[in-house]
Amino acid sequence: MNGIEYIQFFPTLRCNLDCNFCFNQRLPATDNVKTGDFEKIIAVLKKSGIKIIDILGGEPSLHPHLIDLVGIINRYRMKTNISSNGTDSRLLNLLSERYDKKFLKIGISLNSDGISKGLHEYIIRHKPLLKSVFTKQSFIPESGRDYIGLEGIEYYLIYMDIVDKKNSEYAVPFYTYYYELMRLKRIYNNLDGVYCSGFLCNENDYPVLNNVRCPAGTTKLSVFSDGSVYPCYLFFRYKEFEAGNILKDDFNKILQSPVLNFFRKFSKNNCPDTGCRLFASCHGGCPAVSYIFYNDMSVSDPRCRQ
């Protein structure tokens, strides 16, 4: 069996917001996934033992057939997570009322100073996962402070991806994020973090990550709306990292693609800051971000060089 447990799938790149921390900014326009193609992709993934589909974007609610896509995943008895900016609270209510949380988990990104009345009512009623991007300007945004610590709410602080030098000014070194996260977790028992295991790996849930560079190609893959497969969504902008296409290629051959080899082994942390308290456990950061900045995945993460 392959070790891939979940797929990050991007049914659309359309979005109704323009966030300065978005990891898909400036990607070329692409068509939404067709419902028929999506079912073919899910059938292949189910047969290959994939258990979870993470639906990302763009904004997934802008896909005209999102409800149908979720229904397909449900028919194949796989679990799914949807990450949304929460602007279409009506659609989110429909999904939450139709499906149990054991099958469908919805995560709402809160990164502004306020939210709509409809989204507030949705959060209070359905208790979705809440998350916000940890930036130099805002550790926890105003829109999140009303819900963090609220009973029944799981809240996540996301370490910010950077895809060019322009948005690097909003990011903090990983150790700054990590120690602030640990401090906040002592205050809020419903708070946790989301960051690349290329920094610190979750050995309890995914022991295999201790011996690999990062989750890309090991426990996860990212799939574009046209069926093309990449180690991670941050590589969507680089055609040379395409491992194949589920709609055209045998999935087992995709899993054996040489573009995945780098991520499946780890020898040492190449970070020059050997005095960092996290150095012994860290794998050097996100290789995709290093490639974006230096065209070299073996270089340590640029966010820690600020």
C-alpha positions, 0 to 999 in steps of 0.5 A, a space after each residue: 500500500 502507498 503511504 498517501 493518506 490524504 489529497 489536497 484537491 483544488 476544484 477551482 482557483 476562483 476567489 472573491 477575496 485578494 489576501 496578501 498571504 494567499 499561497 495561490 496568488 498569481 497562478 495562471 487561470 484554469 478551468 474548474 474541474 468538471 463533475 464527471 472528471 472529478 468522479 473519475 479522479 475520486 474513483 482512482 483515489 479510492 481504489 488506491 486507498 486514499 482516505 481523505 480529500 481536502 478541498 481547497 482553492 481559490 474559494 471552493 464555494 465558487 465552484 458551481 457544483 460544489 454540493 455535487 462534488 461533496 456528494 461524490 466523495 460521500 458515495 465513495 465513503 471517503 472523508 472530506 474537509 473544505 477550507 472556505 473564507 465563509 462568504 457564502 454562509 448559505 451554502 455552508 449551512 446546506 452542507 453542514 445540515 446535510 452531512 455529519 461531521 464524521 464525514 465532512 469537516 468545514 474550516 473557516 478562515 478568519 483573517 479580517 477585522 469583522 465577519 458577516 451576520 450570516 457567518 457569525 450565525 453559522 459559526 455559533 450553530 454548526 461550530 466549524 473549525 476556525 483558522 487564521 494565518 499568523 502574520 507579523 501584523 496579526 497573530 489573532 485577528 479581531 474576527 477570531 478573538 470572539 470565538 477562540 476559547 469558545 466551547 465546541 470550537 477548534 481554532 488553528 493558527 496557520 504558519 504563513 506560506 510565502 510565494 514571493 519576496 513581496 509577501 515575505 514582509 508579512 511572515 515571521 521566522 518559524 521559531 517566533 511563530 512556534 514559541 508564540 503558539 506554545 504560549 497561546 496554547 497554554 491560555 486557550 485549550 482549544 487552540 492548535 497550530 498548522 505548519 509544514 512538517 518540513 519544520 517539525 513533524 507529527 511523529 505520533 500521528 505520522 511516524 513516517 515523517 520523522 525520516 522524510 524531508 516533508 509530507 509531500 509525496 509521503 503522506 499527501 499529494 496535491 491535485 490540480 483541477 485538471 487532474 495533474 498531480 504535484 508533491 505540494 500545492 506550492 509547486 503548482 507554478 512549476 510544471 517540472 514538478 508535475 508527477 503525472 495526471 490522474 485522468 491520463 496516467 496510472 496512479 501507481 506510476 504517478 506514485 513512483 515519479 522521480 519528482 517525489 524522491 527528494 521529499 521522501 528522504 532526510 539526512 540532516 538539517 541544513 539551516 545555518 542557525 545551529 544555535 536555534 533551540 529547534 535545530 535538532 528536531 527541525 528538518 530545515 523548513 519547507 523545501 517548496 518555499 526554498 525553491 521559490 526563493 532560491 531555485 534550490 530545495 536543499 537550502 533552508 527556509 528563507 522565513 527563518 533568515 529574517 
